[in-house]
Amino acid sequence: MAEPYVLMLDGMAQSAVDLEDPTRLHFDYMRRIGDVLDRLPAGPLRILHVGGAAMTLPRYVATTRPRSAQIVLEPDQAVIDQVRIEAPLPRRSGIRVRVVDGLSGIVAVRDDSQDVVILDAFRDGLVPDELITADFFTQATRVLADDGLLIANVTDSAPFRRARDAIAAIRVSLPTQRALTVGAEPATLKAKRPGNLVVLAGLVPDRPFGAPAPSSYRVFEGAAASDSFGGGTARHLPD
């Protein structure tokens, strides 16, 4: 079995891609997002990725759902150039990369044009502040189809102030009838280490993460999500 291609940024492993088998997702949170995508109705998807790095999730979708139309917003030209040389995308992958930051790039995306929006962007190990605002999530709501799904990877540590603010911003930006689900590793919830909270909002599929044992992954749905990750402030971009 080949070793994955690992992209290092800011001294951290930002992406890991198995170029021979893109369905092998090495990071736990990406495997969980892959599980969610696998639970959506069969067939191609229209997906907007906010954050690209080595394009791990776009490659996964291109392999598991051929003919999917995917847009990647990635602001770092140097990273794009490096990946093109060291781990080029397959021909006719359906993945279009735009060299633009997430907030500027999403404004140019058409209304109701995406089945899924995936926020998986980092700056110095955290989701950029502007991408966890009500302004950004309002744009995400605009570009999603009525039956669309928002998937947001929020890196945080207990007591999860950034995640709580992001969830508050999502709540004020998406229609109130939309479901919200949060998944996280038990070690992160127990404050043993920082980690990835995967937040789902919109038309969330049944059992989006499958049926993991609570000892391996915790899933909060409905009132449990509100009770466990409420109390945040929906922040806006400065005027």
Secondary structure, 3 states (H helix, E strand, C coil): CCCCEEEEECCEEEEEECCCCCCCCCCHHHHHHHHHHHCCCCCCCEEEEECCCCCHHHHHHHHHCCCCEEEEECCCHHHHHHHHHHCCCCCCCCEEEECCCHHHHHHCCCCCCEEEEEECCCECCECCHHHHCHHHHHHHHHHEEEEEEEEEEEEECCCCHHHHHHHHHHHHHCCCCCEEEEEECHHHHCCCCCEEEEEEEECCCCCCCCCCCCCCCEEEECHHHHHHHCCCCCCCCCC
